[in-house]
Amino acid sequence: MSLPGASELFGGAAPKQTQPEKRTTDGPSSVRSRTTVVDDRKSSGRIRHDTKITVYVTEEELLGLEQTRLALRAEHGLTADRGRIVREAIDVLLADFVDHGPDSVLVRRLKASE
């Protein structure tokens, strides 16, 4: 049994969901198997989010995140909470992975930490 979501109960439209797709390039030897998101994908920004994850960070990482938030406000006039900054960072990192695959920042950093 599935219960209705808040948007169904209160009549609001659900946010557009990005759908995973396989990204391929021309030629049989260049087919990639990694799952990617649609090319027009953007960070969800300031909307209500129904999905939550918990991520544990070091004190230094949290301090860096908070310093970044304050620098965005002081130096660029941008107001963003920590969650928004994390969502933007995830979007940028995933886009880099989609575009560069084995040469992406994510792959390089994960390999370096092995």
C-alpha positions as CSV (number, residue, x, y, z in Angstrom):
1,M,0.0,0.0,0.0
2,S,1.4,3.4,-1.0
3,L,0.3,6.6,0.7
4,P,-0.1,9.8,-1.3
5,G,2.6,12.4,-1.2
6,A,2.2,16.0,0.1
7,S,2.0,17.3,-3.5
8,E,-0.9,14.9,-4.2
9,L,-2.7,15.9,-1.0
10,F,-2.3,19.6,-1.3
11,G,-2.4,20.0,-5.0
12,G,1.1,21.3,-5.7
13,A,3.1,20.1,-8.6
14,A,5.9,17.7,-7.8
15,P,9.3,19.0,-8.9
16,K,10.7,17.7,-12.2
17,Q,12.8,14.6,-11.6
18,T,16.0,13.9,-13.5
19,Q,16.0,10.5,-15.1
20,P,19.2,8.4,-15.4
21,E,20.2,7.4,-18.9
22,K,23.1,5.7,-20.5
23,R,25.4,8.1,-22.3
24,T,27.1,6.8,-25.4
25,T,29.2,8.2,-28.1
26,D,29.5,7.1,-31.7
27,G,31.5,4.0,-32.4
28,P,31.4,0.5,-30.9
29,S,34.6,0.9,-28.9
30,S,33.6,4.1,-27.3
31,V,30.3,2.9,-25.6
32,R,30.4,3.8,-21.9
33,S,28.4,2.0,-19.3
34,R,28.4,4.6,-16.6
35,T,24.9,6.0,-15.7
36,T,24.5,9.7,-16.3
37,V,21.8,12.2,-15.9
38,V,20.1,14.2,-18.6
39,D,22.1,17.0,-20.0
40,D,19.8,19.8,-18.9
41,R,20.2,18.8,-15.3
42,K,20.7,21.6,-12.8
43,S,20.9,21.7,-9.0
44,S,17.5,21.6,-7.4
45,G,18.2,24.8,-5.5
46,R,15.6,26.2,-3.1
47,I,12.7,23.7,-3.3
48,R,11.3,21.4,-0.7
49,H,13.3,18.1,-0.8
50,D,11.5,14.9,0.1
51,T,14.7,12.7,0.1
52,K,17.3,13.0,2.8
53,I,20.7,11.5,3.3
54,T,23.0,11.9,6.3
55,V,26.6,12.6,5.7
56,Y,29.2,12.7,8.4
57,V,32.0,15.3,7.9
58,T,35.1,16.2,9.8
59,E,35.3,19.3,11.8
60,E,37.6,20.8,9.2
61,E,35.2,20.0,6.3
62,L,32.3,21.6,8.2
63,L,34.4,24.7,9.0
64,G,35.4,24.9,5.3
65,L,31.7,24.6,4.3
66,E,30.7,27.4,6.7
67,Q,33.6,29.6,5.6
68,T,32.6,29.1,2.0
69,R,29.0,30.1,2.9
70,L,30.2,33.2,4.6
71,A,32.6,34.1,1.7
72,L,29.7,33.7,-0.8
73,R,27.7,36.2,1.2
74,A,30.5,38.7,2.0
75,E,32.4,38.6,-1.3
76,H,29.7,37.8,-3.9
77,G,26.4,38.9,-2.2
78,L,25.0,35.4,-2.5
79,T,23.0,33.9,0.3
80,A,23.0,30.1,0.4
81,D,22.6,27.7,3.2
82,R,25.0,24.7,3.7
83,G,22.5,22.3,2.1
84,R,22.3,24.4,-1.1
85,I,26.1,24.6,-1.3
86,V,26.4,20.8,-1.0
87,R,23.7,20.3,-3.6
88,E,25.5,22.6,-6.0
89,A,28.8,20.9,-5.3
90,I,27.2,17.5,-6.0
91,D,25.8,18.7,-9.3
92,V,29.1,20.2,-10.4
93,L,31.0,17.0,-9.5
94,L,28.5,14.7,-11.2
95,A,28.5,16.9,-14.4
96,D,32.3,16.7,-14.4
97,F,32.1,12.9,-14.1
98,V,29.6,12.7,-17.0
99,D,31.8,14.9,-19.2
100,H,35.2,13.5,-18.3
101,G,34.6,9.9,-17.0
102,P,38.0,8.4,-16.0
103,D,39.7,11.8,-16.1
104,S,37.1,13.4,-13.8
105,V,37.9,15.0,-10.5
106,L,35.8,12.4,-8.7
107,V,37.7,9.4,-10.2
108,R,41.1,11.0,-9.7
109,R,40.4,11.9,-6.0
110,L,38.9,8.4,-5.3
111,K,41.9,6.7,-6.9
112,A,44.3,8.9,-4.9
113,S,42.6,8.0,-1.6
114,E,42.9,4.2,-2.2
